């Protein structure tokens, strides 16, 4: 009988975002290695399963944007998850995704059934709680839950080396930590099909932000900077696609600023088309939030489409852009961003090809999923 890998996650396609895409890629990679894969997730529009992958869905509370985000929605997934993990065919290993409460439930159920589990760590939630300004008792609770989940895991899959170092400092055995990287589907995120540059109207300029908009991204810096730029370049446009808790505030901030659009979450193919036609792609992280360890997938999505990046902030994302000459890095400050936008110009075809080569070599989600699958299979062996 093939080994059974069970994945516990509150978000999975047809949900849109880095987490569901990452977990689907892992499920596909494991199925390709001969594993039976079962995903315990939440209800959504009917979606066909991938070969070798079975999804088991249950109702969950969602916020106004349709996301499973916030303490009550998390609990609405985690509490029933306990029973779901304790029933059915006994898996050989369980993989869980944040939040930390899902990790605690996974550890409890795995302990009761004598099953090893793997923690997939795209970010450090205790640091994110600090960034969100959570009360001290909540911060302590998140920190304890996170440590409990990670210290009991047979493997911890970190998406960056900095994140791996952070969890080791938190008490996780370094021999159990694997750096697997992150990325995007480079077959979806790709340059525009025709290579002939369009003749843009005078003053035309298009900047695109694609991805999550939350407190620690601080995407408002782009709206404020664009308000300066559009006075000088009336034909300029700023399109910000995606969801997040900061979207209502950004829409209010953009009120009265010509050329700014916030259409909400769009299918990946639409985001890719926007990025491929953009003059510059935008990414940011607010300094001092603890999310400096993250390397946003926005960078890989942009470069896979052949578009240079303007990164506002510090940390792993800024280091990545600088080290590989992927665009510009500036302070998380409206004046600095506005000046960088003034310097931006439509990339040449050769520049787009160069950026695409980087993304295929370093930002392939399928390659990251294969590394993650290797780590999961280590546990089975």
C-alpha positions as CSV (number, residue, x, y, z in Angstrom):
1,X,0.0,0.0,0.0
2,X,1.3,3.5,-0.9
3,X,2.2,5.7,2.1
4,X,-0.5,8.2,3.0
5,X,0.4,11.9,3.6
6,X,-2.3,14.0,5.1
7,X,-2.1,17.8,4.7
8,X,-4.0,20.0,7.2
9,X,-4.6,23.5,5.9
10,X,-7.3,26.1,6.2
11,X,-6.6,27.4,2.7
12,X,-6.3,25.4,-0.5
13,X,-7.4,25.9,-4.1
14,X,-9.8,27.2,-5.4
15,X,-8.6,29.8,-2.7
16,X,-6.1,32.2,-4.3
17,X,-2.8,33.1,-2.7
18,X,0.7,32.0,-1.9
19,X,-0.3,29.4,0.7
20,X,-2.9,27.5,-1.3
21,X,-0.6,27.4,-4.4
22,X,2.4,26.2,-2.3
23,X,0.4,23.4,-0.7
24,X,-1.2,22.3,-3.9
25,X,2.3,22.1,-5.4
26,X,3.5,20.0,-2.5
27,X,0.5,17.7,-2.8
28,X,1.2,17.2,-6.5
29,X,4.9,16.6,-5.8
30,X,4.1,13.9,-3.2
31,X,1.6,12.2,-5.5
32,X,4.2,12.2,-8.2
33,X,6.5,10.3,-5.8
34,X,3.9,7.6,-5.4
35,X,2.2,8.8,-2.2
36,X,-1.5,8.8,-1.5
37,X,-2.3,12.4,-0.5
38,X,-5.3,13.6,1.5
39,X,-5.9,17.3,2.1
40,X,-8.1,18.3,5.1
41,X,-9.3,21.8,4.2
42,X,-12.3,24.0,3.9
43,X,-15.3,24.2,1.7
44,X,-15.3,26.2,-1.5
45,X,-16.5,26.1,-5.1
46,X,-16.4,22.6,-6.6
47,X,-12.8,21.9,-7.9
48,X,-11.6,18.7,-9.4
49,X,-8.9,16.9,-7.5
50,X,-5.4,16.4,-8.9
51,X,-4.4,12.8,-9.7
52,X,-3.4,11.0,-6.5
53,X,-4.8,13.8,-4.3
54,X,-8.1,13.7,-2.4
55,X,-9.5,16.8,-0.7
56,X,-11.8,16.4,2.3
57,X,-13.6,19.7,2.9
58,X,-15.5,21.1,5.9
59,X,-17.4,24.3,6.5
60,X,-15.5,27.2,8.1
61,X,-16.1,30.8,9.1
62,X,-14.7,33.4,6.6
63,X,-14.3,37.1,6.7
64,X,-16.0,39.7,4.5
65,X,-13.4,39.1,1.8
66,X,-14.0,35.3,1.8
67,X,-10.6,34.6,3.6
68,X,-10.1,32.3,6.6
69,X,-8.5,35.0,8.7
70,X,-8.9,36.0,12.3
71,X,-9.1,34.1,15.6
72,X,-12.7,32.9,15.3
73,X,-12.3,31.6,11.7
74,X,-9.0,29.9,12.7
75,X,-10.8,28.1,15.6
76,X,-13.7,27.2,13.3
77,X,-11.2,25.2,11.3
78,X,-8.9,23.9,14.1
79,X,-11.5,22.6,16.6
80,X,-13.2,20.2,14.1
81,X,-9.7,19.4,12.7
82,X,-8.9,17.5,15.9
83,X,-11.6,14.9,15.1
84,X,-10.8,14.8,11.4
85,X,-7.1,14.0,12.2
86,X,-8.1,11.3,14.7
87,X,-10.4,9.4,12.3
88,X,-10.1,7.7,8.9
89,X,-7.1,5.7,7.6
90,X,-4.0,6.2,9.7
91,X,-1.6,8.4,7.8
92,X,2.1,7.8,7.7
93,X,2.9,11.5,8.2
94,X,0.9,14.7,8.6
95,X,1.9,18.1,7.2
96,X,0.4,21.2,8.6
97,X,0.3,24.9,7.6
98,X,-0.1,27.9,10.0
99,X,-1.7,29.3,12.1
100,X,0.1,27.9,15.2
101,X,-3.2,26.7,16.6
102,X,-3.4,24.2,13.6
103,X,0.1,23.1,14.6
104,X,-1.0,22.5,18.2
105,X,-4.0,20.4,17.0
106,X,-1.8,18.5,14.6
107,X,0.8,17.7,17.4
108,X,-2.0,16.6,19.8
109,X,-3.6,14.3,17.2
110,X,-0.3,12.9,15.9
111,X,0.8,12.1,19.5
112,X,-2.4,10.2,20.2
113,X,-2.0,8.2,17.0
114,X,1.7,7.8,17.1
115,X,2.3,9.6,13.8
116,X,5.2,12.0,12.9
117,X,4.3,15.4,11.5
118,X,5.9,18.1,9.5
119,X,5.5,21.9,10.0
120,X,5.5,24.0,6.8
121,X,6.7,27.5,7.9
122,X,6.2,30.3,5.4
123,X,6.5,32.9,8.1
124,X,6.9,33.3,11.9
125,X,3.5,34.0,13.3
126,X,4.6,35.2,16.7
127,X,6.5,38.1,15.0
128,X,3.5,38.8,12.8
129,X,1.3,39.2,15.9
130,X,3.7,41.8,17.2
131,X,3.4,43.7,13.9
132,X,-0.4,43.6,14.1
133,X,-0.2,45.2,17.6
134,X,-1.9,42.2,19.4
135,X,-2.3,42.5,23.2
136,X,0.5,41.0,25.3
137,X,-1.5,37.9,26.4
138,X,-2.3,37.1,22.8
139,X,1.3,37.6,21.8
140,X,2.4,35.2,24.5
141,X,-0.3,32.7,23.5
142,X,0.8,32.7,19.9
143,X,4.4,32.4,20.8
144,X,3.8,29.4,23.0
145,X,1.5,27.7,20.4
146,X,4.1,28.2,17.7
147,X,7.0,26.8,19.8
148,X,4.9,23.8,20.9
149,X,4.0,23.0,17.2
150,X,7.5,23.5,15.9
151,X,9.5,21.7,18.6
152,X,7.4,18.6,18.2
153,X,7.8,18.4,14.4
154,X,9.9,15.7,12.8
155,X,10.8,18.3,10.1
156,X,10.3,22.1,9.9
157,X,10.2,23.4,6.3
158,X,11.4,27.0,6.2
159,X,11.1,29.1,3.1
160,X,14.3,31.1,3.8
161,X,17.6,30.6,5.5
162,X,16.8,33.5,7.8
163,X,13.6,31.9,8.9
164,X,15.4,28.6,9.6
165,X,17.9,30.4,11.8
166,X,15.0,32.1,13.7
167,X,13.3,28.8,14.5
168,X,16.5,27.3,15.6
169,X,17.1,30.2,18.0
170,X,13.5,29.5,19.3
171,X,14.6,26.0,20.4
172,X,14.0,23.8,17.3
173,X,16.6,21.1,16.7
174,X,18.6,22.3,13.7
175,X,18.9,18.7,12.4
176,X,15.1,18.8,11.8
177,X,15.0,22.1,9.8
178,X,15.1,22.2,6.0
179,X,15.3,25.3,3.8
180,X,13.0,24.5,0.9
181,X,12.6,28.0,-0.7
182,X,9.5,29.4,-2.3
183,X,8.3,30.5,-5.7
184,X,5.5,30.8,-8.2
185,X,4.1,28.8,-11.1
186,X,6.4,29.9,-13.8
187,X,4.1,28.5,-16.4
188,X,1.3,30.8,-15.3
189,X,3.5,33.8,-14.5
190,X,5.4,34.4,-17.7
191,X,6.1,37.3,-20.1
192,X,3.4,38.6,-22.5
193,X,3.0,36.3,-25.5
194,X,4.2,38.9,-28.0
195,X,7.7,40.3,-27.7
196,X,7.0,43.4,-29.8
197,X,7.0,46.4,-27.4
198,X,3.9,48.6,-27.6
199,X,4.2,52.3,-28.3
200,X,2.9,53.8,-25.1
201,X,1.1,57.1,-25.2
202,X,3.1,60.0,-23.9
203,X,3.2,60.1,-20.1
204,X,1.9,56.5,-19.9
205,X,3.4,54.4,-17.1
206,X,1.9,51.4,-15.3
207,X,2.9,50.1,-11.9
208,X,1.4,46.9,-10.5
209,X,1.1,45.6,-7.0
210,X,-0.1,41.9,-6.9
211,X,-0.5,40.0,-3.6
212,X,-1.6,40.3,0.0
213,X,-2.1,43.8,1.5
214,X,-1.8,43.6,5.3
215,X,-0.3,45.7,8.0
216,X,3.3,44.4,7.6
217,X,3.3,45.0,3.8
218,X,2.5,48.7,4.3
219,X,1.3,49.0,0.7
220,X,-0.1,52.5,1.4
221,X,3.4,53.8,0.8
222,X,2.8,53.2,-3.0
223,X,-0.5,55.0,-3.0
224,X,1.0,58.1,-1.3
225,X,4.0,58.0,-3.7
226,X,1.8,57.6,-6.7
227,X,-0.3,60.7,-5.7
228,X,3.0,62.7,-6.2
229,X,3.9,61.0,-9.4
230,X,0.5,61.4,-11.1
231,X,0.7,65.1,-10.8
232,X,3.8,65.1,-13.0
233,X,2.7,62.2,-15.3
234,X,-1.1,62.4,-15.7
235,X,-1.2,59.2,-17.9
236,X,0.3,57.0,-15.2
237,X,-1.6,54.1,-13.6
238,X,-1.3,52.1,-10.4
239,X,-3.1,48.8,-10.2
240,X,-3.2,46.9,-6.9
241,X,-4.7,43.4,-7.0
242,X,-5.2,41.1,-4.1
243,X,-6.8,40.9,-0.7
244,X,-5.9,41.5,2.9
245,X,-7.0,43.4,6.0
246,X,-5.4,46.7,4.6
247,X,-7.6,46.8,1.5
248,X,-10.4,49.0,2.9
249,X,-7.9,51.5,4.2
250,X,-6.0,51.6,0.9
251,X,-9.2,52.2,-1.0
252,X,-10.0,55.1,1.2
253,X,-6.4,56.4,0.8
254,X,-6.7,56.1,-3.0
255,X,-10.0,58.1,-3.1
256,X,-9.4,61.1,-5.3
257,X,-6.1,59.9,-6.6
258,X,-6.5,59.5,-10.4
259,X,-5.2,56.4,-12.1
260,X,-5.4,54.1,-9.0
261,X,-7.4,50.9,-9.2
262,X,-7.9,48.2,-6.5
263,X,-10.1,45.5,-8.1
264,X,-9.6,43.0,-5.3
265,X,-8.5,39.4,-5.7
266,X,-8.2,38.2,-9.3
267,X,-7.3,34.8,-10.8
268,X,-3.6,34.1,-11.2
269,X,-3.8,34.4,-14.9
270,X,-5.2,37.9,-14.7
271,X,-2.5,38.9,-12.2
272,X,0.2,37.5,-14.5
273,X,-1.2,39.4,-17.5
274,X,-1.1,42.7,-15.5
275,X,2.5,42.1,-14.3
276,X,3.7,41.1,-17.8
277,X,2.5,44.4,-19.3
278,X,3.6,46.6,-16.3
279,X,6.6,48.9,-16.4
280,X,7.4,48.0,-12.8
281,X,6.1,45.6,-10.1
282,X,5.8,46.7,-6.5
283,X,6.6,44.9,-3.3
284,X,7.1,46.1,0.3
285,X,7.6,45.2,3.9
286,X,7.4,47.6,6.9
287,X,10.7,47.6,8.7
288,X,10.8,46.4,12.3
289,X,7.7,44.1,12.1
290,X,9.6,40.8,12.3
291,X,8.6,39.9,8.8
292,X,12.0,41.0,7.5
293,X,12.9,37.3,7.2
294,X,10.3,36.8,4.5
295,X,11.1,36.8,0.8
296,X,7.8,37.8,-0.8
297,X,6.6,35.7,-3.7
298,X,5.7,39.0,-5.4
299,X,9.4,39.2,-6.4
300,X,9.3,35.9,-8.2
301,X,5.9,36.6,-9.7
302,X,7.2,39.8,-11.2
303,X,10.5,38.5,-12.5
304,X,8.8,35.4,-14.0
305,X,6.8,37.9,-16.1
306,X,9.9,39.7,-17.0
307,X,9.1,42.8,-15.0
308,X,11.6,44.6,-12.7
309,X,10.8,45.1,-9.0
310,X,10.6,48.2,-6.9
311,X,11.0,47.0,-3.3
312,X,10.3,49.4,-0.4
313,X,11.7,48.3,2.9
314,X,14.4,46.0,4.3
315,X,15.1,42.3,4.9
316,X,15.3,39.2,2.8
317,X,13.2,40.6,0.0
318,X,15.4,43.7,-0.3
319,X,18.6,41.6,-0.2
320,X,17.2,39.4,-3.0
321,X,16.5,42.3,-5.3
322,X,19.9,43.9,-4.7
323,X,21.9,40.6,-4.9
324,X,20.4,39.7,-8.3
325,X,19.9,43.1,-9.8
326,X,16.1,42.6,-10.1
327,X,15.2,46.3,-9.8
328,X,15.4,49.0,-7.2
329,X,15.4,49.0,-3.4
330,X,14.4,52.1,-1.5
331,X,13.3,53.1,2.0
332,X,9.7,52.4,3.1
333,X,9.0,56.1,2.6
334,X,6.6,57.8,0.1
335,X,9.2,60.4,-1.1
336,X,11.8,57.7,-1.7
337,X,9.3,55.5,-3.6
338,X,8.0,58.5,-5.7
339,X,11.6,59.3,-6.7
340,X,12.2,55.6,-7.7
341,X,9.0,55.6,-9.7
342,X,10.2,58.7,-11.6
343,X,13.4,56.8,-12.4
344,X,11.5,53.8,-13.7
345,X,11.1,53.1,-17.4
346,X,9.6,50.4,-19.5
347,X,12.2,47.5,-19.5
348,X,13.7,46.4,-22.8
349,X,13.0,42.9,-24.2
350,X,16.5,41.8,-23.3
351,X,16.0,43.0,-19.7
352,X,12.7,41.1,-19.5
353,X,14.4,37.9,-20.7
354,X,17.1,38.3,-18.1
355,X,14.6,38.7,-15.3
356,X,12.6,35.7,-16.6
357,X,15.8,33.5,-16.6
358,X,16.4,34.4,-12.9
359,X,12.8,33.4,-11.9
360,X,12.9,30.1,-13.7
361,X,16.3,29.3,-12.0
362,X,15.5,30.5,-8.5
363,X,11.8,31.1,-8.1
364,X,10.0,28.0,-9.4
365,X,7.3,26.8,-7.1
366,X,7.4,23.3,-8.6
367,X,11.2,23.1,-7.7
368,X,10.5,24.3,-4.1
369,X,7.7,21.7,-3.8
370,X,10.1,19.0,-4.8
371,X,12.5,20.0,-2.1
372,X,9.6,20.1,0.4
373,X,8.6,16.6,-0.7
374,X,12.1,15.4,-0.2
375,X,12.0,16.5,3.4
376,X,8.6,14.9,4.0
377,X,9.8,11.6,2.5
378,X,12.8,11.7,4.9
379,X,10.4,11.3,7.7
380,X,8.8,8.3,6.0
381,X,12.2,6.7,5.6
